[in-house]
């Protein structure tokens, strides 16, 4: 049950969304956590309990992509708890509500820091997965992407090569590794959407991973209203115009309801 202060913040957020024409959302690992996927950072996070992976991951891949693929395929056969949690995860009420806000015309674009495909499965269409998608593949030369099931890997012919005409670049998993540059197309889309934003909302992000964390800051510095949805305080909290101190699975369905309610009230007044 949301307390009165949180309900008031949600009503205020709904008012801002209804006034805005191009709301951009930055979604973080808190949303995935609500679907049962462990976070990397913070209390109980994978990297907190098991240590961070090596910072030269991409350098290792680039030096010997064949060997990297051999290890990847062996690890996939062995399985691990994190992979199993992603495979079994389902979009939660927050994912579904965010997609509904897009359907209602109140969210223009979502920048996701998550690699789990849950936004797509929830129905989000205008989406940039800035850290990639665990279930997709990407050519490191031309940037072309494919769903994993549409790009079979021949273990007898590693590393796999790009199928785009005239490319033949090495293909890797779409997830961005440590040491790997964010794909230029993803960066350009994030920057373009942020430049257009007249409202910016963050949902479930710790706001410590860059460049993603820079986008709401850039928007706020332009005077764009900033809405933070997070059960915990973050470095963005002092910049936020509205803080909804709740998890996305509670807050976003309530926000959808508030937007609908205010739309109905507005239409009712307009017919008098």
Secondary structure, 3 states (H helix, E strand, C coil): CCCHHHHHHHHHHHHHHHHCCCEEEEECHHHHHCCCCCCCCCCCCHHHHHCCCCCCHHHHHHHCHHHHHHHHHHHHHHCCHHHHHHHHCCCCHHHHHHHHHHHCCCCCEEEECCCCCHHHHHCCCCEEECCCCCCEEEECCCCCEEEHHHCCCCCCCCCCECCCCCCCCEEEECCCCCCCCCCHHHHHHHHHHHHHCCEEEEECCCCCCCCHHHHHHHHHHCCCEEEEECCCCCCCHHHCCEEECCCHHHHHHHHHHHHHHHHHHHHHHHCC
